[in-house]
Amino acid sequence: MSAITTPLQETAVTWKLPYRGKVAMVCLIIAESAIFTIFVVAYLFYVGKSNTGPTPREVLETPIFYTICLLSSSLTIHFAGKLLERGRRGVFLGLWLLTIVLGGLFLYGTGQEWHRLIYEHGLTISTNLFGTTYYSLVGLHAFHVTAGLILLSIVLLFGLAGHIGPEQSARVDVLSLYWHFVDAVWIVVFTVVYVLGR
Amino acid sequence: MSSDVLTIQTREVAGQPWVQTLHEWVTTVDHKRLGVLYILYALFFLVIGGIEATIMRVQLMRPHNDFVSPQVFNRMFTMHGTTMIFFVAMPILFGFANYLVPLMIGARDMAFPRLNAFSFWLTAFGGLLLYFSFLGGSGLYGAGNAPDVGWWAYAPLASRAFSPGHSSDYWTIALLASGFGSIGTAVNIIATIISMRCPGMKLSRMPLFAWLNLVMSGMVLLAITPLSAAQIMLLVDRYLGGHFFDTQAGGSATLWMHFFWIFGHPEVYVLIIPCFAFASEIIPVFSRKPIFGYPVMVGATVCIAFVSMSVWAHHMFTIGMNSYANSFFTLTTMAVGVPTGIKIFNWLGTMWGGKIQFRTPMLFCIGFLFQFLIAGLTGIMLASSPFDWQLSGSYFVVAHFHYVIVGGILFALFGAFYYWYPKITGSMLNEGLGKLHFWLFLIGFHLTFDLMHIPGLLGMPRRIYTYEPGRGWDTLNFLVTIGAFVQVIATLVFVANLIVSYFKGAKAGNDPWDAWTLEWSVSSPPPAYNFASTPAVSSRRPLWDLKHPEDPDSRYE
């Protein structure tokens, strides 16, 4: 069926289309943003509407340190990708590991906060509207961090086995796009929960 | 060349044991086979959803009828709505998109074949889960209970207190699973269209079918996800004791309505835009003219997609929003009518002065045009909030949206079946049976849904399992049910046509309709690899260029 090549003047023009992995990740991010939007709207809608305590003002502490950890992991993953493109595998692996450590620290911070809220303040998902919306929104984000950490770790394992080189750079970039998204969502969640919501 | 390859293939398949063939179909990642699986799966559920509709119509045929109990009636309308939207309309449209988009843009498969298979099986699993509720969802009425809280599961009806047992859980998880499947497919369609087009297939040359499916997929990303989010919240409420929609703990029942309709209204356009896509391919071919106003068609579609995201609360005028919200949603809803009107005029402009061939696909498309216009007009009536206060929750609304879904979506879909069946199977659908199907269905449709408006205007509420005699609804309801049976008979004719023509239909050849898009350049059915060598195109109608080298379209673009 090579028949459809009649007026062929145009094949000389280079035909380059965007990388499908990147397109798909952008689509996923759009879809995920819609999910997060709904949870954020629910959170804002229910601010101050709980019938009983504890209230956000009483129990929430702003997690500045862990936020800095997560946000700086965006920088490390960005430079890791750049260095991989230039073929510097060793530094790439180092920065990649650092990204995982920073993400892990953040997750630890969330866990610690939840532990404190549950055991010290008796706030669970079924206590009041604040508990329901808080744990679902922050939990949804933590779930995304966890998924990201698993994916990052898989890449790390492949990297340690020596299978990640500059030729995988485009694929690694797809993953870092996801990680940037997870970080950006945290900025929104942080603003909503710890700044506006109090 | 490819037909040789294909004959060899069919011989191989014929010699296989059936287990092997089954295994190939179950493990397939080929976009064409997955497309066919989607379509067959949806047709199966179309029959089930149709049976549920028929049960409701029999119950409502006479006043004080006791064909089914009120409880069963509730399950029937819940399952009918859920099935038809999530397990018939969505998968069947995804099936056509899956099958045709790669062929139309000159690609060998979707961008992510395995994601494609995963999405299909997720959707399939969702449907099975929903229907397993008949066996497994022991609920309020004892063992064996399907969801009965309406297809939108309004809060607090779907909460633990009012929907004990697991029937609502089956509904939630089934929709969550199929929702993730839909998102996967939408991502795949977008990545395919953006990244897999053959050389020369610029966005401005893409068939409208691909364009409209691109827009539809973008809408899926933004419309299905709110539903998934709301389902997660409902699960948190039902399983973890959350209070999202628990009014006793300060939660809001209207928030669920908002979340549901933020999904629910764009969903209508998610379903109708692929049908616009069918019409935009079929009408030009049978009018023997290129589509009128191609860029305007694309622009109007994108415009519909945008505006339809901000109209959802017209489903909720009766909950008592303030006058600003009422005015806003009235105006946006009426505004959607403008780009939709542009599209209708463009299709008419395509037909105007054309050499129209009244083959079955074209007949269904003309039916679609006419009926979709009327559906749009009753939509404009309901968009006006004071009018809606009178008729919300009445049979007028039921008649309106069935006019959209049956008169618009289903008619366009039938057109698509008659048009692409030859490509998918290699044989033509029988034209005589096709015309019989069209006229029977047209009569049945109008008998049912034209008349259904009137009891609505007379005050008949929807979702009632029976009614008092002597309110002026009796004869109309009887006729509506007769119409439903005529539609059932027409659908049986269609199914018979699908089966008989598969075995005995006339051979189609590559291009039975003398059409212009790339899918008609390959054999019917297309070989597994679609195109032996990647085609290059230089206009919107590559096959026209091929057939008329003396006057190619590319000269004018």
Interface residues (C-beta under 8 A of the other chain):
Chain A: M1 S2 A3 I4 T5 T6 P7 L8 Q9 E10 T11 V13 W15 L17 P18 Y19 R20 V23 A24 C27 L28 I30 A31 E32 A34 I35 T37 I38 F39 A42 F45 Y46 K49 S50 N51 I125 S126 N128 L129 T132 T133 S136 L140
Chain B: M1 S2 A111 F112 I183 A186 V187 N188 I190 A191 T192 I194 S195 M196 R197 P199 G200 S217 G218 L221 L222 I224 T225 P226 S228 A229 A230 I232 M233 V236 D237 L240 G241 G242 H243 F244 A249 G250 G251 S252 L255 F259 I262 L518 S521 V522 F531 A532 S533 P535 A536 V537 S538 P542 L543 D545 L546 P549 P552 S554
